[in-house]
Amino acid sequence: MSIRLREKVTARNFGSKDGGDLGHQYIIDVLKYCYGALQFANRMAAAVTHDNDVSNTIGGRFNALTLDDFGEEEEEEVDWNDMDIAIQKGDLPRYEGLEVEEEIGIHKYLLKGDDEFQVVALLLTMNDAMGRIRGHYELLKDFMHESQLCMRVIMECAVVANTATRIVYQAENELALEHPHLSSFYHVLAFLFYSTIVEDINKVLKQTKKEKDPYMALQFVAEMVELSFYEAAGQTHVPSTVKRFVKKSGLEQSYVDRMAGIIHNYTCWETLLGIEERTMGIVADETSETGILAPGMRPHTWFGPLKNIGGDSCILNTQKLVQIIAMGFKGMSVPGEAPEHWAPPFDEDKSPAKRIRGDLDGIFAFIILPELLMLCRDAPIDYLPEGSHLITVLDLLHRHVKGHLTKAVPISLTFGLHAILMSIFVLHGDGDLARVAVNAKQSYSMLFEQLQTGLEESKVVESAPLVHKYVHAYGSMEGFAKLVRPSDDPSYKVDPLQAEMLTLWNPLLGGGYMLHATYICSIELGTATINSMGQLRSVLHLYNGLRLRDSTFEIPLLRDLDNFFERDTCIWVDGKPEKGSCCEMFWLAWGLNPKLATSISSNYTANGDPRYDDWTIDLRRKTTGLSPESISTSYRGVVQHDF
């Protein structure tokens, strides 16, 4: 992916299929060598292990995010027969490198490379990641027409969305870290689409001013772009922003006013909301004959080539809505208008959406986003275990509400919210959106009902108070999937049930809540309680002993548990014991050292009582408890994003 991305961007920016400048040629050359060496290693592993099923592809668990059809050219086919012969001869691939006149500084070319490459790479990453999200929800919709059992696929789609959002989050932060002058998405937009204005301002700036602050012009343009996303609230800050830049730069007021007007007009036109288009009589996909800009221009063209975050799915539209609603929410208020004020009524069967931009503005700006903002304001989302990996967008929104509500909205947060809209857009129709919501909510509620029922019917309060504490604590997490406002709140402008379905049980968040309930409140809680006092270890050792005495003895539940934990070192230190070593292996499993375990086993009397008077705690060795990874092979990847 990295090779194809860099080749595509450098070909676009430098007009060179060889990789642009010397620094980029070097990077691409090294990446190609690494990719070839990994293919060689995979093939060698197959030859050594005689395993014909070893994949020739590179990627592992990241294959879900493989960027298909990324470039225009097909990848060069590998001659596997020649590679097999090379393996037999021991001819390993060698890196010969590029001929250069002087040593290439990797920090300069890789980390401090040209800004345009890094910016375009971020946008391509966002587009490809959103395309992967779209593709998985399209597969889900197809699957729903063939099977009623779709919960697993809903959760898999949520995993892809979480991973994609984390990738954008990491890319955004790395860009800001390595290129501080591109610290927000508005700086990215200013750099890409207003480079001419930035250059013009730099030409009239005094050299001493530019030397003191090389990115002064870019900063001003970025601030003006940002204010254009705030609508009326942003316009009130334009004069003070202009005045501050005039004082700092020493430029004429009239010149700065003119530049600010150009930036504001172009940005407002490019990011027109659906209600503004209808007010101005602009028809979707038609050019403008009149308006604030030259005839023939139409809005939402900046990201036109990026089909998953541009055009009818333009993420700038989502960014503008988030910025406006978040700024209004600073006063702890929710929009007073009904969704129909900003967009046509939405009903997945009677009035379906034709595009994300415009058609879903109403339910997003006046139902989904306000409800999520209130949830993140009032609920302790930061206490959700592994929330950043299982419900990523909710974690990012909570961070923004608690610490950065008045600042520029991070593009990673907008990306996650845009992914929610993408999931709704792809799934809606034929009643599929409602089916997903109902299935997710029922499955979620059933898990916690079973948890509560088991707690009420058991005696764990008396016999195992720690288990009771765990179950009660995990059971309380059900409350995170509830709206803040009660259903009879007069501030609702829509049916509260519809608000709940669209906000909490849309395909993406519904899948996220089910991920959290499954991996945290089921798998993680299970590992914390099933052997909390060593009961699982004792039962399975006893069951093994009974089976050694009578091979026909079998209890279905214990048989299944025995098979499941057959290789777990928390239960068995060195595999299952045979006759004559059961007692010693039992004490070893409890953490006693071999000498003490042997001594206790040899001193058992006929009635089974140990006769050992020197059993001190300091003689015990440290043991490892059950871990979620030992129960679920997907836990490490899904919950911890450790691939």
TACOR-V675558 format. One record per residue. RES is the residue in three letters. PHI is phi as a letter, one per 30 degrees, with the letter a starting at -180 (NA if undefined). NEAR is the number of other C-alpha atoms within 12 Angstrom. D_FIRST is the distance of its C-alpha to the first C-alpha in Angstrom with 2 decimals. Layout:
res:phi:near:d_first
RES:PHI:NEAR:D_FIRST
RES:PHI:NEAR:D_FIRST
//
This chain:
res:phi:near:d_first
MET:NA:28:0.00
SER:d:26:3.81
ILE:d:29:5.48
ARG:d:33:5.32
LEU:d:31:5.98
ARG:d:41:8.55
GLU:d:34:9.98
LYS:d:29:10.57
VAL:d:35:12.18
THR:d:32:14.16
ALA:d:22:15.34
ARG:d:20:16.56
ASN:d:24:18.14
PHE:c:21:19.50
GLY:i:14:20.07
SER:b:18:18.61
LYS:d:20:16.21
ASP:d:25:16.62
GLY:j:30:14.74
GLY:i:27:17.57
ASP:d:27:19.84
LEU:d:28:20.39
GLY:d:30:18.54
HIS:d:39:15.21
GLN:e:30:15.95
TYR:d:30:16.60
ILE:d:34:13.41
ILE:d:32:11.25
ASP:d:27:13.89
VAL:d:24:13.76
LEU:d:24:10.05
LYS:d:28:10.77
TYR:d:22:13.87
CYS:d:20:12.49
TYR:d:25:10.22
GLY:d:28:13.42
ALA:d:24:15.60
LEU:d:22:13.99
GLN:d:29:14.51
PHE:d:35:17.96
ALA:d:25:18.71
ASN:d:29:18.00
ARG:d:34:20.30
MET:d:29:22.82
ALA:d:20:22.97
ALA:d:21:23.84
ALA:d:23:26.51
VAL:d:15:28.07
THR:d:12:28.25
HIS:h:12:29.12
ASP:c:14:26.70
ASN:d:14:25.53
ASP:c:13:23.43
VAL:d:20:20.82
SER:d:20:17.44
ASN:d:27:15.77
THR:d:22:12.28
ILE:c:22:10.30
GLY:l:19:9.72
GLY:h:17:13.32
ARG:d:20:14.19
PHE:d:22:10.72
ASN:e:16:10.67
ALA:d:24:12.47
LEU:c:31:9.60
THR:d:25:7.33
LEU:c:27:6.65
ASP:d:20:9.31
ASP:h:15:10.81
PHE:d:27:8.32
GLY:c:21:9.96
GLU:d:12:13.60
GLU:c:13:13.58
GLU:d:11:13.17
GLU:d:14:11.37
GLU:d:9:14.19
GLU:d:13:16.15
VAL:c:17:17.11
ASP:d:15:20.87
TRP:d:19:21.34
ASN:d:13:25.10
ASP:d:15:24.77
MET:d:26:22.52
ASP:d:24:25.20
ILE:d:17:27.89
ALA:d:19:26.18
ILE:d:24:26.02
GLN:d:16:29.71
LYS:d:12:30.63
GLY:i:13:28.71
ASP:d:15:26.76
LEU:d:21:23.80
PRO:d:20:20.94
ARG:b:14:21.83
TYR:c:16:20.17
GLU:c:11:22.49
GLY:i:18:20.92
LEU:c:19:21.83
GLU:d:13:25.43
VAL:b:13:26.17
GLU:d:7:29.54
GLU:b:9:28.99
GLU:d:15:26.82
ILE:c:20:23.57
GLY:d:17:23.47
ILE:d:17:20.04
HIS:d:13:21.14
LYS:d:16:22.11
TYR:d:24:19.05
LEU:c:25:16.28
LEU:d:21:18.07
LYS:c:22:20.51
GLY:d:26:18.51
ASP:d:25:19.51
ASP:d:28:19.79
GLU:d:28:18.58
PHE:d:35:15.08
GLN:d:35:14.89
VAL:d:36:16.57
VAL:d:30:14.55
ALA:d:34:11.27
LEU:d:37:13.22
LEU:d:38:14.35
LEU:d:33:11.15
THR:d:39:9.93
MET:d:43:13.41
ASN:d:35:13.49
ASP:d:36:10.49
ALA:d:43:11.82
MET:d:45:15.27
GLY:d:36:14.44
ARG:d:37:13.46
ILE:d:45:16.78
ARG:e:36:18.65
GLY:d:28:17.57
HIS:d:33:18.79
TYR:d:41:22.02
GLU:d:26:22.59
LEU:d:22:22.44
LEU:d:36:24.86
LYS:d:33:27.22
ASP:d:20:27.33
PHE:d:21:27.97
MET:d:28:30.78
HIS:d:18:32.67
GLU:c:11:32.78
SER:b:14:33.46
GLN:d:18:35.22
LEU:c:18:33.42
CYS:c:29:30.31
MET:d:34:30.22
ARG:d:26:27.66
VAL:d:32:25.20
ILE:e:43:26.04
MET:d:38:25.17
GLU:d:30:21.85
CYS:d:43:20.95
ALA:d:44:22.08
VAL:d:46:19.84
VAL:d:43:16.74
ALA:d:48:18.28
ASN:d:49:19.13
THR:d:41:15.73
ALA:d:41:14.16
THR:d:45:17.14
ARG:d:34:16.84
ILE:d:31:13.28
VAL:d:36:14.82
TYR:e:33:17.87
GLN:d:21:16.23
ALA:d:31:14.41
GLU:d:37:17.82
ASN:d:23:19.77
GLU:d:22:17.80
LEU:d:33:18.21
ALA:d:27:21.90
LEU:d:17:22.37
GLU:d:23:21.09
HIS:b:26:22.39
PRO:e:21:25.55
HIS:d:27:26.57
LEU:c:31:23.67
SER:d:31:24.90
SER:b:33:24.84
PHE:d:41:23.18
TYR:d:39:26.34
HIS:d:38:25.74
VAL:d:37:22.33
LEU:d:38:24.22
ALA:d:37:26.99
PHE:d:34:24.78
LEU:d:28:23.01
PHE:c:27:26.02
TYR:b:31:29.02
SER:d:24:28.20
THR:d:19:31.32
ILE:d:30:33.54
VAL:e:32:32.20
GLU:d:22:33.02
ASP:d:17:36.42
ILE:d:34:37.32
ASN:d:27:36.31
LYS:d:17:38.61
VAL:c:20:41.62
LEU:d:28:40.97
LYS:d:19:43.07
GLN:d:16:41.41
THR:d:15:42.66
LYS:d:22:41.03
LYS:d:22:37.61
GLU:d:13:37.95
LYS:d:13:38.85
ASP:b:19:35.98
PRO:d:23:33.35
TYR:c:28:31.55
MET:d:30:34.76
ALA:d:40:34.19
LEU:d:37:30.64
GLN:d:37:31.98
PHE:d:40:34.78
VAL:d:46:32.66
ALA:d:37:30.28
GLU:d:40:33.41
MET:d:44:34.76
VAL:d:45:31.57
GLU:d:41:31.68
LEU:d:36:35.38
SER:d:40:34.73
PHE:d:42:32.72
TYR:c:36:35.80
GLU:h:31:38.07
ALA:d:17:41.75
ALA:d:19:41.17
GLY:d:27:39.04
GLN:d:24:41.65
THR:d:15:44.21
HIS:c:23:42.17
VAL:d:30:41.65
PRO:e:22:45.02
SER:d:21:44.60
THR:d:27:41.10
VAL:d:34:42.48
LYS:d:22:45.53
ARG:d:21:43.53
PHE:d:31:41.42
VAL:e:25:44.58
LYS:d:15:46.18
LYS:d:24:43.23
SER:d:32:42.47
GLY:i:24:46.06
LEU:d:25:45.22
GLU:d:19:47.61
GLN:e:21:47.60
SER:d:15:47.72
TYR:d:22:44.67
VAL:d:35:42.55
ASP:e:25:43.91
ARG:d:19:42.89
MET:d:31:39.31
ALA:d:38:39.10
GLY:d:26:40.47
ILE:d:23:37.95
ILE:d:36:34.99
HIS:d:37:36.58
ASN:d:26:37.45
TYR:d:33:34.11
THR:d:39:32.19
CYS:d:34:34.73
TRP:d:35:34.53
GLU:d:37:30.75
THR:c:39:30.73
LEU:e:40:33.83
LEU:d:39:34.21
GLY:e:37:35.45
ILE:d:27:38.99
GLU:d:25:39.06
GLU:d:29:37.99
ARG:d:18:40.74
THR:d:15:43.25
MET:d:20:42.56
GLY:i:17:42.64
ILE:d:24:39.09
VAL:c:19:37.86
ALA:e:26:34.21
ASP:i:18:32.37
GLU:c:17:35.53
THR:d:21:36.04
SER:c:22:38.67
GLU:d:16:42.02
THR:b:16:43.22
GLY:k:24:41.97
ILE:d:23:41.15
LEU:b:22:39.01
ALA:d:15:39.63
PRO:e:13:40.25
GLY:j:15:37.43
MET:c:21:34.75
ARG:b:31:33.25
PRO:d:40:31.47
HIS:h:36:27.85
THR:c:30:26.34
TRP:e:28:24.15
PHE:c:28:21.14
GLY:e:22:22.29
PRO:d:18:19.18
LEU:c:28:17.14
LYS:d:26:18.75
ASN:c:35:17.84
ILE:b:42:19.12
GLY:b:33:21.42
GLY:i:28:24.49
ASP:d:35:26.20
SER:c:39:23.62
CYS:d:43:23.78
ILE:d:45:22.86
LEU:d:47:25.28
ASN:d:47:28.07
THR:d:46:27.15
GLN:e:40:26.92
LYS:d:42:30.38
LEU:d:42:31.92
VAL:d:42:30.70
GLN:d:38:32.03
ILE:d:34:35.36
ILE:d:39:35.98
ALA:d:44:35.01
MET:d:32:37.40
GLY:d:28:40.13
PHE:d:30:39.55
LYS:e:24:40.38
GLY:d:15:43.96
MET:h:18:43.45
SER:c:19:44.03
VAL:c:28:42.39
PRO:e:33:42.39
GLY:d:21:45.82
GLU:d:19:45.01
ALA:d:25:44.12
PRO:e:31:40.64
GLU:d:25:42.30
HIS:d:25:43.16
TRP:c:30:39.65
ALA:a:33:38.37
PRO:d:25:39.89
PRO:e:22:40.80
PHE:c:33:37.99
ASP:b:28:38.81
GLU:d:26:36.24
ASP:c:17:38.86
LYS:d:13:41.48
SER:b:16:39.45
PRO:d:24:35.71
ALA:d:30:33.15
LYS:c:23:31.81
ARG:a:30:29.07
ILE:d:39:27.81
ARG:d:43:28.99
GLY:j:43:32.75
ASP:d:38:33.53
LEU:c:47:32.25
ASP:d:43:33.42
GLY:d:38:36.71
ILE:d:44:35.65
PHE:d:43:32.90
ALA:d:46:35.07
PHE:b:38:38.29
ILE:b:40:37.44
ILE:d:40:34.02
LEU:d:47:33.36
PRO:e:42:37.01
GLU:d:41:37.32
LEU:d:44:34.16
LEU:d:44:35.40
MET:d:33:38.74
LEU:d:30:37.22
CYS:d:34:35.17
ARG:d:30:38.32
ASP:c:21:40.71
ALA:c:27:38.79
PRO:d:23:37.67
ILE:e:33:34.03
ASP:d:26:33.20
TYR:c:17:35.24
LEU:d:30:33.03
PRO:d:27:31.63
GLU:h:29:27.83
GLY:d:36:27.90
SER:d:33:24.88
HIS:c:38:22.72
LEU:c:45:24.72
ILE:b:46:25.80
THR:e:48:23.38
VAL:d:43:24.56
LEU:d:47:28.16
ASP:d:38:27.58
LEU:d:37:26.10
LEU:d:39:28.97
HIS:d:32:31.51
ARG:d:26:30.41
HIS:d:33:30.79
VAL:d:40:34.17
LYS:d:25:35.55
GLY:b:16:34.53
HIS:b:19:32.97
LEU:d:29:34.59
THR:c:24:35.99
LYS:c:25:32.86
ALA:d:34:29.95
VAL:d:38:27.95
PRO:d:41:24.49
ILE:d:45:21.72
SER:d:43:20.20
LEU:d:44:23.60
THR:d:40:23.73
PHE:d:49:20.29
GLY:d:46:21.75
LEU:d:45:24.95
HIS:d:47:23.27
ALA:d:49:21.54
ILE:d:47:25.15
LEU:d:48:26.24
MET:d:43:23.41
SER:d:45:24.53
ILE:d:47:28.13
PHE:d:39:27.52
VAL:d:36:25.71
LEU:d:39:28.23
HIS:d:36:31.44
GLY:j:26:33.90
ASP:i:20:36.09
GLY:i:20:36.81
ASP:d:33:33.40
LEU:d:35:32.85
ALA:d:28:36.25
ARG:d:31:35.68
VAL:d:42:32.55
ALA:d:37:34.52
VAL:d:28:37.56
ASN:d:30:35.77
ALA:d:39:33.77
LYS:d:34:36.90
GLN:d:20:39.12
SER:d:30:36.83
TYR:d:37:36.47
SER:d:27:40.24
MET:d:21:41.12
LEU:d:29:39.25
PHE:d:31:41.21
GLU:d:20:44.43
GLN:d:18:44.20
LEU:d:30:43.58
GLN:d:23:46.64
THR:d:16:48.78
GLY:d:19:48.12
LEU:d:25:49.02
GLU:d:15:52.26
GLU:d:12:53.43
SER:c:17:52.95
LYS:c:14:55.01
VAL:d:21:52.13
VAL:d:18:53.81
GLU:d:12:56.63
SER:d:13:55.03
ALA:b:21:51.58
PRO:d:18:51.48
LEU:d:20:48.07
VAL:d:28:46.55
HIS:e:27:48.28
LYS:d:20:46.81
TYR:d:29:43.25
VAL:d:36:43.65
HIS:d:25:45.30
ALA:d:23:42.59
TYR:d:34:39.69
GLY:d:31:41.73
SER:d:22:42.10
MET:d:33:38.38
GLU:e:31:39.23
GLY:d:23:40.54
PHE:d:36:37.13
ALA:c:37:36.63
LYS:b:31:39.70
LEU:d:35:40.33
VAL:d:26:42.32
ARG:d:23:44.94
PRO:d:16:47.41
SER:d:18:47.63
ASP:c:14:50.99
ASP:d:13:49.82
PRO:d:12:51.33
SER:d:21:48.36
TYR:d:27:46.32
LYS:c:24:46.08
VAL:b:28:44.49
ASP:d:20:45.11
PRO:e:25:44.10
LEU:d:24:42.84
GLN:d:27:40.49
ALA:d:34:39.33
GLU:d:34:38.63
MET:d:34:36.78
LEU:d:46:34.50
THR:d:39:33.95
LEU:c:41:33.74
TRP:c:40:33.10
ASN:d:46:30.56
PRO:e:51:27.77
LEU:d:52:25.41
LEU:d:47:28.09
GLY:e:48:30.13
GLY:d:43:27.28
GLY:d:48:26.81
TYR:d:47:30.54
MET:d:46:30.57
LEU:d:43:27.76
HIS:d:41:29.88
ALA:d:42:33.06
THR:d:36:31.73
TYR:d:38:29.96
ILE:c:40:32.28
CYS:d:36:35.61
SER:c:31:35.57
ILE:d:29:33.56
GLU:d:30:33.93
LEU:d:33:37.54
GLY:d:28:38.29
THR:d:29:37.32
ALA:d:28:39.42
THR:c:30:42.49
ILE:d:31:42.68
ASN:b:26:43.70
SER:d:26:44.84
MET:c:21:48.22
GLY:i:26:47.32
GLN:d:19:48.55
LEU:d:30:45.74
ARG:d:35:46.23
SER:d:27:50.00
VAL:d:24:49.91
LEU:d:35:47.53
HIS:d:39:49.56
LEU:d:23:52.72
TYR:d:30:51.30
ASN:d:36:50.28
GLY:d:25:53.81
LEU:d:21:55.41
ARG:d:23:53.27
LEU:d:20:54.38
ARG:d:16:58.00
ASP:b:12:57.61
SER:d:12:54.65
THR:d:11:55.68
PHE:d:15:55.30
GLU:a:19:52.33
ILE:b:17:51.32
PRO:e:11:48.38
LEU:d:13:46.85
LEU:d:24:47.19
ARG:d:21:45.97
ASP:d:14:42.68
LEU:d:24:42.33
ASP:d:28:43.24
ASN:d:18:40.57
PHE:d:17:37.90
PHE:c:30:38.71
GLU:e:25:39.66
ARG:c:18:37.28
ASP:d:27:37.23
THR:d:23:38.63
CYS:d:35:40.12
ILE:c:41:42.50
TRP:c:33:42.91
VAL:d:29:42.94
ASP:b:19:42.83
GLY:i:22:42.72
LYS:d:34:45.61
PRO:d:27:49.03
GLU:c:20:51.67
LYS:e:17:55.38
GLY:j:16:57.05
SER:b:23:54.04
CYS:d:32:53.20
CYS:d:33:55.03
GLU:d:32:53.61
MET:d:37:49.99
PHE:d:38:50.60
TRP:d:34:51.63
LEU:d:36:48.77
ALA:d:35:46.38
TRP:d:34:48.16
GLY:j:29:47.35
LEU:d:28:50.60
ASN:d:26:50.52
PRO:e:23:51.63
LYS:d:19:55.12
LEU:d:30:55.93
ALA:d:29:54.46
THR:d:23:56.62
SER:d:22:59.68
ILE:d:27:59.43
SER:d:27:58.94
SER:d:22:61.96
ASN:c:19:64.18
TYR:d:17:63.86
THR:c:12:67.28
ALA:d:10:68.24
ASN:d:8:67.57
GLY:j:12:64.01
ASP:d:13:64.70
PRO:d:21:63.13
ARG:c:16:65.69
TYR:b:17:63.76
ASP:c:10:64.96
ASP:c:13:62.47
TRP:c:18:59.26
THR:c:12:57.70
ILE:d:13:54.32
ASP:d:12:53.41
LEU:d:17:53.45
ARG:d:20:50.53
ARG:c:19:47.05
LYS:d:15:43.98
THR:c:19:42.35
THR:c:18:38.97
GLY:d:28:39.08
LEU:d:30:37.11
SER:b:28:33.55
PRO:e:29:31.50
GLU:d:23:28.90
SER:d:24:31.74
ILE:c:28:32.41
SER:b:23:28.98
THR:d:17:26.03
SER:c:22:23.67
TYR:e:28:25.36
ARG:d:23:23.29
GLY:d:24:19.95
VAL:d:37:21.41
VAL:d:34:23.95
GLN:c:24:22.64
HIS:h:25:18.84
ASP:c:16:19.16
PHE:c:16:16.64
//
